[in-house]
Amino acid sequence: MNHLPFDRRSLLRGAGLGLGSLALADLLRANDGRAPHFPARAKRVIYLFQAGGPSQFETLDPKPRLRELHGQPLPDSVRAGQRLTGMSGNQAVLPLAGSFVDFVREPETGIEFSTLLPHTSKVARHLCVLRAVHTEAINHDPAITFFTSGSQVAGRPSMGAWLSYGLGSLNADLPNFVVLVSKDANRDQPLYSRLWGSGFLPSEHQGLQLRSGREPVLFLGDPAGVARSDRRAVLDALARMGRDASAREGDPEIDARLAQAELAFRMQTSVPEATDTSSESAETFDAYGPSSRDPGSFAANCLLARRLVERGVRFVQLFHQGWDQHGGLPGGISRQCEQTDRASAELVADLAQRGLLDDTLVVWGGEFGRTSYCQGKLSERMYGRDHHPRCFSLWLAGGGVRGGHVHGATDEFGYNAIEGQVSVHDLHATLLHLLGLDHERLTWFHQGRHFRLTDVAGSVVREILA
């Protein structure tokens, strides 16, 4: 007869969760930040994610040969049987499309930028342009999921969640990971909250999306008739019950929820202060552009990102949709660059002027690039470009990367990388390295094996380190 108050299954489950609870308790004690694996160059990241896939041919990778061959079919020898999407795979001919914009060489660095990016070119000395980034995904959802979590399959922890877990907090009164979504973007491709989720990591590491307007976080304020002292008493009672439940159940998520409740209480003061830009000077608003006065716009979010990292937020990710130009490319990408160029550049300049750029890493780019051939009729302004995962461009600034530098190159058609190819896993490994984390040692045991952001691949791209 079994005289124990629990069966063997409960004992084993409780023992395993108890160990997890101990590990989480150790993590929660590290509110001032966890020790990195080695000295870090960067403390924080601002990731300007341009969802939809900006065309490298109209932004960062000049291809004069494409202009010469404008309208001619893409040679079979260049494509070499590589797969196409269903949107252009049925085209009988793949006509090459030279860029409709010019490129200008920035005199100090020699880097060429599209005339659609006049402000970005002015901060060229801070930028490291990657021209041969490679991804494995050819469609939006798996491609964005891959960039944000290191896996094309949904459910893994996001990049910001890994950083929160690996490095801890720089400010206990603000979340480690904040997400901002442009309200002034053309929302052609959906964004899902799982892109900034915590996956199998404790839920305290998930990103917090701030809203534009008077309530950046819903239900953050006290309800009418409820005093702060009453809210404090409720949390104290909840903590006592939570500690009892944690000791009884051994579920680490109980501790994570308690930590989130306490953070929410502290955020009642910290978030309104951080998101209130009324103290910013007129000169600052002018520098970021007229729309920076409109909360929720891309420009306003860039300014807000600077305020957040100033106050110790570890990872800020801005999402700006609308770069998926299968048609209407000339007008579409011109509007996108007009919305983003000035504020992106001013963010870099502002961080540099305040002494923050040296240890703040800024990233700009999308989930893949665009094809050198077109969709639609070249004779009309409604032509576009299809998805191209083989090679595309993005830029990084600050945080220990080489400024005024170009890494990687593509062939004269912009179809294949010919040197310096950087995979998504390589990019993640490099970002973690700059933050003092070894991508092979930042792991979490789940479902019988150790997982990491870079899965089982990735190498640090040391050529782009300052």
N, C-alpha and C positions, 0 to 999 in steps of 0.2 A: 504493500500500500504506500502511496506517495503522500508523505506528511508535509511536503514543502508547500508554501502558499502560492507557488508558480510552477509551471511545467518547464521541461528542459528547453523548449523552443523560446519561451519568454526569457529564461536565464541567458541564453546565448545572444538573443537580440538585445537585451539590456546591457550585457557586457560590451558588445560591439559599439552600441550607441554611447555608452559611458565613456569609452576611449575617445570617441568623436567629440563628446562634450568637453572632455579635458583639453583636447587639442584646440577647440573653439575658445574655451576660456582663456587659454594662453594667448590666442590671437586677439581676443577682446581687450586683454590687458595692455596691448601694444598700441594704444590710441595715439601716441606721439610719433608713430612711424616705426616700421620694422627695419632692421638692419639689412641693407642690400648685400648681394654676394661679393661685390667689389666696389671701389669708389665710382660714384655715378657722375656723369656729365650733366644730366638733366634731372630735375625734380618733378616735372609736370609736363603734360601734353595738351595741346589744343589741336584737334583733328578737324579740319574743314572738309567734310565729306561731300563731294559733288555728285549726288546720286543720279544715275542715268548714263554715265559714261561720256565725259567731255572728249571732243575730237582733238587729238594731238596735232592734227594737221592745221588746225585753226588757232592753236594756242602755244605749244611748246616745242614742236618738232618740225622745222622747215624742210620742205621737200621740193626744191626747184625742178627736179626731174619730172615730178608728177605734172607740173604745169606744161612742160614740154610735150608730155605724152597725153595730155588732157583729151578724153574722149576715146582713146584707144583701149582695146580690151586688155585686162590683166593677163599676162602670160601664164600659161599652165605651169611652166617651170618654176614660177614664183610661188604659186599657191601650193604646188606639189601634193595635191590631193587632200589638203587640210579641210576639215569639216566647215560648213557654213550653217548659218541659222536657216530655219524654214522660211524666213522673210526674203532671203535673196538666193537661197539654194535652187529655186526654180527659175531664176533668170537665165535666159539663153546666153547672154553676154554680160560680162562684168566690166563696165566702162570705167576707166581710171578718171579720178576727179582731182585736178589740181586745186589748191586752196584758193578761195576767192579773196583772201586777205594777204597783205605783204608781211614780211618779217623784217625787223630792224635789229641790228647788232648793238647791244648796250656797250658803250665805249670803254668803261672801266674793266669789265669782266670778259667781254667778247661774246657773251651769251646772246643768242638771237631769240627775240620774243615777238609774238604776233602783235600787230597794231591794235588788236582787240584788248591787249593787256598793257596799256601804257603805264599804269601805276605800278603794276607788278615789276616791270622792267626797272623801275627806279630803286627797288630794293634788291637788285640782282646780287649785290656783293654779299648779301646774307643768305642767298638761296643756293641749294644743291638740287639741280634738276636731274631726275632720273628719266632717261629716254628709252629704256628697254625693260620696263616692268612687264611681268608675265603672270597670267592667272590661268587656272584650269577650267573655269566656268565660262560659258558663252551666253547664258541667259541671266536676267537681272537678279531674281530672287536668290539662286545659289551663289551668284557672284558677290552680291552685297553681304550675304551671310558669311561667305568665305573671308572677305576682307575684315569683317567686324568680329569674327569668332575663330578664325583659323580652320573652319570646316564648312563644307558646302551643305552639310546636314544640320538642320535646325536643332537647337537644344543645348549646344555647347556654351560655356561661359563666354561673354563678350570680352574684348580686349581691355576695356576699362575695368571690368570686374576682376580680371586677372591682376591688373595693376593695383587695385584696391586691396586685394588679398595679399599680394606680394610685398607691398610697401607700406600699407597702413595709412593713417591719416596725418595730414599736416595741420588740420584745424578740426578739433572735435565738435565744433558747433555747425559745421557744414558737411554735406555729403562728399565723399571722395570722388564721385563720378556723376557728372551733370550732363544732360542732353538738351540741346536747343534745336528746334526745327523751324526753318524759315517759313513765315506765313505768306511772304510775297513771292514764293516760287511757284512755278507751274507744276502741279503735283501729278505728273504723268505716271510715275511708278510708286506703288504703295510702300510705306515704311511700317514695320511691325515692332512692337515694344520688345520682342525677343532679341532684336538686334542690339539692345543694350541690357539684356537680361543677365542673370547670374548663373544660369544653367544649373549644374550640380554643386556649385560653390554655395556657401551660406547666403541667404537672400539679402543680407545687409550690404553685399557688394554690387547689387544691381544698380544701374543708372537711374537717376531721378530726372524725369523730363520736366523742365520749367516751362510754364505757360506764359504767353504774353498777356499784358493787361494788369488789372489791379490785384489779382490773386495768382501769383506765380506757382503756388502749390495749393491745391484744393483742400479745404477744411483745416488749414494751418492755424487760423485764428481761433480764439475762444468763442464758443456760441454765446449769444446774448444771454446775460444773466449769470454766466459762469466766470468766476474769478480765477486768476492764475493760481492762487493758493488751492482752490478746489481741484484744478487740473493736476497740480502737484500731488495732492492727497490721493487722487485716483491712480496716478502712476505708481506711487509708493505701494498702494494696496495691490496693484497688478504685479509689481515686482516681487512682493512677498508670495503671492500665489504662483507666480512663474518659477521662483526658486524651488518651491515645494514640488511643482510639476516636473521641473527639470531633474531634481533628485530622484523622483519616483519613476519617470519615464526614460530618462537618459537621452532625450531627443535634443540634439544641438540646435534645431530650428527654434526651440523655445527661447534659448538665450539670444539668438539672432533677432527674433521679433521684439524682445525686450530692449535690445540695443537700438533697434529702429524707433521704438516708441520714445525712448529717451532722446534720441537725436531729433525727432520731430518736435519735441518740447523745446529743445534749445534753438531749433530753426525758426521758432516763432519770432525770435528777435534777430537772428543772424541773416535769414533770407531776405526779409524786407529791406534791411540795410544794404545788402550786397546788390540787390536788383534795382535799387533806387538810383537812377543815373542823374538826378536833378543837381547833384553837386559837381557834375562834370562841366568843364568850361565850354564856352561857345566855340573856342578854337578847336577843342577836341571833337565836338560834334561836326564842325565844318570839315575837319580832316578825314573823318570816317565817311562823310557824305550826307546829303540832305535826309535820306531815309533813316539815318541813325537815330533821329528823333522819334521814329515810329516804332514802339516796342514790338518785337517779334519779327521785324525785318532782318534780312541777312546782316546788314550793316549794324543794326542795333545789337544783334546777337554777337557780332565780333567784339563790339565795345564791352558787352556784358561778359564775354569770355575773359577779356583782360581783367575786369574787376574780380571775377571769380578766382582766377589763378593768383591774383594779388593777395587774396584772402585765404589761400591754402587749399583750394580744390585741386585734386590730383590730376583728374582727366576730364576735359571738356570736349564734347563731340558735337559739332554743328552739322546738321544735315540740310543741304540745299538741293531740292529736286529740280527736274526739268531739263536735264542734259541729254535726253534720249531722242536725238533728232534724226529719225528715219526719213523725215520730209521737212521741208522748210528750213533747212540748215542755215542758210545765210542770215535770215531774220532771227531764227531761234537762238543760235549761239551768240549772235551780237547782243541780244537782250540779256542773255545769261551773264555774259562778261560785263556788261554795263552794270548789272546788279551786284556783282561780286568782286570785280577787279580792284576797285578803289579801297573798299573796306578790308579785303584780304591783305593788301599791301600796307595799309595804315596799321593794321594789327601788328605786323612785323616791325614796322618803324616805331610804333608806340611802345612795344615791349623793349626794343633796343634803347629807346630814349630813357626809359625808366630803369634800365639795368636788369631787366627780367629775361631778356632773350638768351643770355648765356646759359641759363639753366631751365629754359622753357623750350620744348620742342614743338614746332608748328609743322603740320602736314597738310598738303592740299592735293586732292585728287579724287577720282571716282573708282568704280569697280572694274572697268575695262576701258579700252579705247574704241576707236571707230575704224572702219575699213578705208583703204585707199581708193576703192571703187565706190560707185554711187548707187543709190536706189532712186528710181524715178528718172525723169528726163533732164539731162544736163542743160538743155536749152532753156529750161524754166527754173525760176528761183525756188521751186518747191522740192528740189531734189534733196536727198539726205545721205547718210552713211549708216551702214549696219554695224552690229557689235563686232569687236575685234579683240580677243583675249591674248593673242600672240605677243604683242608688244605695244606699249603705250607709255604715256608720260605722267609724272607727278612731280611735285617739288616738296622739299623739306627746308626748314630754316631753324637756326639756333640750336641749343641743346647739345652741342658737341659735334655737329655735322660741318663739313667743309663748305664755307660760303663761297660764292662766285665760281662754282664748279659744276661741270656737266659730267654725268656718269652714264656710260652705255651709249650705244648707237644702233640704228636700224638701217636696213638696206635702202637703196634709192627709191624704192616703192613704199617704204614705211610698212612693209608687210611682215618681215622677219627680223629678229634681233641678230646683229652681227658681232656685238661685243657687249660685255658688262650686263648680261641679263640678270634681273632681280626678280625672284619669285615672291609670292605673297608671304610664304614662310620665311624667306630671307629678310623681307622687310620687317616682319614681326620680330624676328630674332635680333635684328639691328636696333629696333626701337627699345626692346627690353634691355639690350646691352648698354645703350646710352643711359638708361635709368638705373644701371647697376645690377641688373638681373641676368643670370645665366639662363637662357631659355630652356636648357636641358635639365635644369635643377628646379625650376618653378613648376611644380607638379601638384596634382590632387588625385588621391586614390579613389577610384570609382569603378564599380562593376568589374572588379577583379584585376584592374591594371591601373598604372599611373598615367594620367592624362596631362597634357600641357597645351599651351596656346599654339605651338608650332607642330603639334602631333608627333610625328617621327621624322621630321625633315627640318630644313632651314639652316642657314649659315650666316654669320655676321658679315655684312658687306663692309670690310675694313677700309676699302678704298675711299669711302665717303666720310670717314671719321676725321675730324680736325686734328 
